Amino acid sequence: MGGLSLSLAACGQAGYPQSPHNSDRNLLKIPQLLSGTKNGAYTEYNLKIQNGTSTFFEGRSTSTIGVNQAYLGPTLQMDVGSIVKINVNNTLQEDTTLHWHGFHVPAKYDGTPHQTITPGETWTAQFEVRQKPALFWYHSHAHKQAGPQVYRGLAGPIIVKDPNRLEPDLPNTYGVDDVPLIVQDRLFGNNGELVYLRSMHDIMMGMQGDTLLVNGVVDPVFESKTELLRLRLLNGSNARIYDFKFADRQTFLMIGSDGGHLETALEMSQLRLSPGERAEILVDMRYGQPRQLIAASTTNGMGMMDGAMMGDRWWRGNNRRDTDTSAFNVLLIVPNANLDSSPPVPTTFKKHAAIDPGSAVKMRQFVLRMGMGMRAENGFTINGRSMDMGRIDERVKLNTTEIWEVQNASWMPHPFHVHDVQFRILDRNGRPPAQHETGLKDTVLLAPRERVRLLLSFKDYADPDTPYMYHCHILEHEDAGMMGQFVVET
């Protein structure tokens, strides 16, 4: 496989530490790796959803939710083709669920609001891992409570690997040169407690905070010990959209999106991810200078709403950054003085199946709308209807391919997520997608007034009574009703 040398600008800023050990920043936490226990034909995982107390700021305690720990959860490592059994014990004093975001699983194991785990109950999900190697994640999908539960920490990463190593050689030593980054903005009170506000503004714009947590750490630093660093980015925020880039505009290679590798590694200087989206990037550390990854927050509001809502911000506290212009430090990467060598950077990966819109047997349309002003909470709809747990909105046939045309008829962006399938983007407003969006996706960001056409194939699992979901992945919009249900039937 041929190698590619990144053409990087001169980097480094005065005052950056040469080692994280003399930095006043916190070291990046690497989530515990949980590979499961072999139990006959199954690989078994035991997860406990629990309340906890976390310390994000010295001297201040924060009440949180975690999985097997106080905040967030371990990285579940799974092999393609393995059969997993995941036992999820809910020790909270409230109902919850655990959804395997991006996974192709039977509907009864999807972890939707229909698979409620009541306090004290253990729910078991069992399925074959049919994903391609990539970063996925798990999080609460509790009915009308996904927003506050994820905000308090009920989420974690999943890394799917190919045990046969058929893909090109990539950095794959977990926590050393293969690092997941769970990026979440949060708002804290003076006492250290998380502030989750349910005002009209928070429902309409989605809950946004003025502090960025990365793997549960504020402004972290990481010591790179290898020439090449693989970062697996997850926008785990409730609502905020980020443009990821390096402070000095240096480039990186994007090698994967939501559902797997791209066909070709793409040299980029900026990458936008909306809530729920993931990406894998490669960073070249051979120049020996520290590198600051930042996330510039894009505006969620458009025009009139920016002005209309300014008067609603006064009571939020003086330490809140402007939500439309925030730029956050994500990770300071400091190279070790003696870097271990890395394999050549791969330039190409497996070809994707050709997109054939002519194979579609049906086209469906989905129109996302949201109300204004005091009608906001009751005005989040898809095709004019708010979520109803007892209503099936769409019925699709097993072993068929469809085109879904999604239109954003509102004044702000919406990330649209579909359960069960990894789709391909056919076009945006009639134009082919950008190269970085040509891979497998389960979440797509729609700008205001934009139309996106998706190609989806429904295979393997049919259940006429148990639905999957499609919804906006701004969690407050999901909870407020911008969600629908579909079943796959024979």
N, C-alpha and C positions, 0 to 999 in steps of 0.2 A: 504494500500500500504506500503510495507516495506521501511525502511529508510536505507541510506548508509552514513557512516561517511568517509569523504575524508581523505586519509592518506597523510598529507602534511608535508614537511620538515620544520624545524625551519626557520622562515622568519624574515624580518626586516633588514634595513640597517642603520648604524649610520648616524645621521643628518636628517633622515626623520621627518617631522613634525608630531605631535600627533593630530593636527586638521588642516583642510584646511584653517582655519581663520588666522593662523600665518604662512602660506606658501607664498612664493613669486611667486607661480604659479597662473595661472588663474583658476577660478572655471569652471568646465565643464558646458557648456550650454546644457540644455535639450530642444530639439525642441518642440515648441508648439504642443499640442495635438488637432487635429481637428477631431471631431466625426461626423460632418455633421449635417444637419438640416432635421428633418422628414418632408416630403412634400408629403402627400398622400401615395402612395405605394412606393415612392422613399426616399432614404436618399441622400440629395443634398449637394454638396461641391462646393464652389466658390474659384477658384484659379486665381491669377493674376501673370503672369510672368513679372518681372520688373527689370530695372537697379537699382543699388544701390551703396552706398559707405560704405565700411566696414573698421573696424580698427582691424587688426590682431596684429599689433605692435604699442606700444604707440607712438603717435606723427606722425604716418604715415597712410595715407588714401589709400584705395585700391578700384578701380572700380570693381564691381562684378555684378552678376545676381542672383536673388533669386525668390522665389515664396511666395507672400504675405509678403515679407521682403527683406532685402538687400542681404543676402547670404543663399543658400540652401532654404529649404521649411519646412513647418510643417509636423509632423507625421500624416498621414491620418489613422485613426482607423476605420476598417470596420468589420462587423459581417458576419460570414459564412451564406449564404442564403439570405442576404439582396440584394435589387436592388438599385444600386447607380447611381446617375446622377452627373457627374463632369463637371462643366463649367470652361473652361480654357481660360482666356483672355490674349492675347499677347500684351503687351504695349511696347515691344522692337521695334527697328527700323530695324529689320531683321526677316526673316522667322524662325520658330522653330516648334517643335512638343513636345508632352509629351507622353512617352511610359511607360506602366505599366509592369515593368520588372518582369517576373515570373507568370503573370496572364493568365488565360484561358478565353479569351474574343473573341467576334466576330471580324473578321479581320478589319472591318471598324472602330472599336474603339480601335485598338491596339496601336495607336500613332506612327506608322512607318513613314518613309519619305513620304508615300502616303497621310498621314493626316496632311499636312502642315497647320500651323496656321500663316497666314500673319499678318503683323503689324496692330494693331487695331481690329483684328478679335477675336471673341469668338467661340471656338469649344467645343462641348458637347459630352462627351463619356457616354454611358449608358449601363450597363451590370449587370448581377447577379454575386455576389461574390461566385465563385465555388472553391476557394482555401481551403486548410487545414490551421489551425492556424499556422502562421509563420511570419517571417519578409520578406517583399518584398520591392521594391523601384520604384520610378518614376524618369525619367531623359530625357533629350533631345535625340531625335533620328533623328535630322535634317540631310538632305542629305548632306554629306561631311562636316558637321559642328557640329557633335555630340561631337568631341574631344574638340574644343575650348569652346563650350557652357557649357558642363559639367565642364570643367576646371574652368570656371568663376563662377560656383555655381549652375547651373540649374539641381538640383537633390533634392530628399528628400525621407524619409522612409515611408513605409506602414506597419502597423501591423494589421494582420487579427486575429480575436478572435472568439472563439466558444461561442455564447450566452448561450448555454445549459451546458457549463462547463463539458463536458464529459471526458476530459483528467484529469490526476492526478493533484493534487493541486501543483501549482508552484507560485513563486513570481510574482505578477501581478499588483502591484501598480506603475503606470507609473511615472517615474522620481525619484522614491524612491528605490524600489528593482527590478525594471524592466526598464532597461536603454538601449536605442539604441546608438550605437557608429558608426558614419559614418567616415571612415578613408580614408584620401586623402593626397597624397604628392603634394606639390606645390613649384614652384620656384618664388622668389620675387626679384625685382630689388632694388637698394639702396633707391629709392624713395617710396618703399612700393607697387608699382604696380606689378600685376601678370605678369610673363614673360612666354609667350607661343611661343616657337620657332618652326619653321617649317623647320628645316634643314634636310638634309638626315639622320642624326643620329636620330633625333626625330621621323621621320616617320618610320624608320626601327626598332628602339628599343621601340617606344612609348614614349610619353612625361613623363619625370620623374623629380621630384623636390627634393630639399634638406631640405625642411621643412614639417613636418607632421601636418596636421590639423585634429582634432577630434571634430566633430560637429562644425567646424569652429573655434576651439580654439587651440592655440599652447601650448603643454606640460601641459595639464589640470590636475586638482586634483578633486576628488569626495569624499564626506563624506558619508560613508556607515552607515546607521542607523539600519540595520537589519543583522541578522546572516548569511543569505544567499542572494547573489546578483546575479540577472539574467542579463547577458550582451548579447545584440543582436548585433553581429558584422557584419558590411557591409564593404567589400572592395570596396569603391567608387572611387578608384584611376583610372586614365586613363590607366595605363600600369603596375604599379609596383605590384609584387607578394610579399606577406609577410608570414613569419612564426610567428604566435602569440604565446607568452609564457610569463611566469613570470620571473622576473630578477633572482630569486633564485631557479628556476626550480621547484617550487611547482606545484602540479597538480590541475586540474579543471575537471569538468564534462561537456562533450559535450552532449547536449540533442536534438539538431535539426540542420538540414541543409537547403538548399535553399527552399524546398517546404513543410517542416513540421517536426514533431518530428521523431527521430530515434526510433526503436523498443526498444532499451536498452540504458540507459545512459552509456557513455563511459568515463572512467577515462583517461585523457591525460595530457601530459606535454607540447605539442607543436601542433599547428594546422596551416596548410598552406591554405591560401585563395588567389585566383587570382581575378582580376577585375571582379566584378559582383557577386561573390560568397558571401553567407551569412552563418552564424552559430550562434547558441545559446549556451551559456555556463553558468554554475553555479559556483560561487566562494564562498567558505566557509570563512567567516570573523571572526569566533568564536575565533581564536587564538589571536585576539586583536592587531595584528601588521599591519603596512602599507604594501601594496602590489603594486608593480610596474609592470604593464602590458607593455610589449615592443613588437615591431614588427621588426624582423630581415628581412632585404630585401634580397630576393634570387636573384641570377644572372639571368638576362634576356638574356645575351649574352653568346655565347658558343665559347670557344677556339679562333679560328682565328679572330672572329669578335672583341673580346676584344682587341687584339693587333692592329687590323686594325683601330679601331675607336679612340684609345687613342689620336692621333694627332688632332682629331676634337673637343677635349674638352677644349682647352686652352682659347677660347673666351667666355666661359660660365660664367666666374667669379670665383674669388678665394674662395668664400664662399660655393661653391658647394661640397657636400660630394661625395666620390666615389660611383657611382651608384651600384656597385656590392657588397659592403661590409657595406652599411649603416645599422645602428640599431637605431630605433626611440623609444622615449618614447611615449606610447599611453595614459596611464591613471595611475596616482597614486591614489590608493584607500586607504583612511584613515578611520579606524573604529571609530565610536562614542564611548565614554567611556561606554555608557549603550546601548547595542544593543537590539533591539526588537527581540523577538523570531520568528523563521521562521518554517514553516511546515517541516516534515521529507522530506528528499530528495527522490524523486521518482526514482525507478530503471528501471521500465518498462513502455512502452507506448503501444498504439494500434499496433496490427500486421499489416504489410503492405500486400497488395494483393500479392499472390505468383507470382514470375516471371516465365512465361511460354514462352520461345523463340519459342516453337512449334506453338504458336498462330499467329506468324508473317506471313503475306501474301506476303511480299516482303522484300528484303534486298537492301539497297542503299549504295553506297560508296561515301565518301567525302574526297578529298585530299587537304590539306592546303599547299600552297607553297608561297614563297616570293622571290623577286628578290634580286640581289646583286648590290652594288655600285650605279652608276648613274641610273640604271634601277629600283631602289627600288620603286619609287612612282607608276610606272606602272606595277609592278610585284607582287602585292598582289592578289592571286587568290584562288578560290575553284574549283577543277576539271578543272583547266586550264583557268577559265574565271573570269574576274573581274566583279564587280557589274554593272548591267545595269537595270535601273528602268523600262524599257520597256520589259524586258525579264522574263518570268516565267521559272525557272530552273527545278522545280520538281512539279509534280501533285500527290497528295495522295488522297485516297478514304476515305470518311466519314465512321466511325464505323469500321475501320480496325486498326490492329497493325502491325508495321514494325520494322525491325532492321536497324539502321543506323551505318555503320562502318566508323569511322572518323580516318583518318591517318594524322599525322603531318609529312610532308615530308621536313620540313625546319630545320634550325640549332638553333632555339630558341623556347621556350614554347609558346603555344597559348591557351587561354581560349575560348572554343567553346560554344556559347549560341544559344538555339533554342527557338523561340517564340511559343506561343499557348499551349505548353504541358509541363508537368513535366515528365521527363523520369527516367528510372532506368538504372544504369550502369550494363551491363552483365559481362564484363571482360575488363582487360587491358593486351594487348599482350597475350591473351589467359588465363590469370590468374584472379581469382575472385577479385573484388575490395576490398579495405580495409574496415573495419567495418564502419568507419565514412562516407563512400561513398555508403552505402547500402540503404540510404533513397531516398526521392524524390529530383531530381535535375533539374535545367534548364541551368546550366553552368558547364562545366567540363574542367579541365586543362589537356592539352596534352603536355608531354615532347617531345623533339626532337626525331623523328623517332618512336614515339609511335603510336599504334593502339588501339582505344577504341571502343567497341560495345555498343550501346544504344538501349533500348527497348522503343518505343513510341506508344501511342494509340491516335487516332484522333477521337474526339467525339463532339457532340453537335452542332458545327458550321461549315457550309459549305458556301463558296462564291467563285465561279470559277473565278471571276474577280479581287478580292482584295487579295493580297498576304500577308503572314507572312514572317519573315526574319529568316535566320540562319547566323551566322557570328562570327568572332573572336571578343572578347570583349576587346581587346586592342583597344581603340577608334581610334587611329591614323591608325591602320590597317583596321578597319571597314571603316573609311572615305576614305582610299586609295584603297578600292575595295575588301577586303577579306570578302565578303558578298554575299549571294544568296537569292533567293525568292522561296517560295512554296505556292501553293494554296491547299485548301481542297475542294473537289467536290463530289457530289453524284454520 
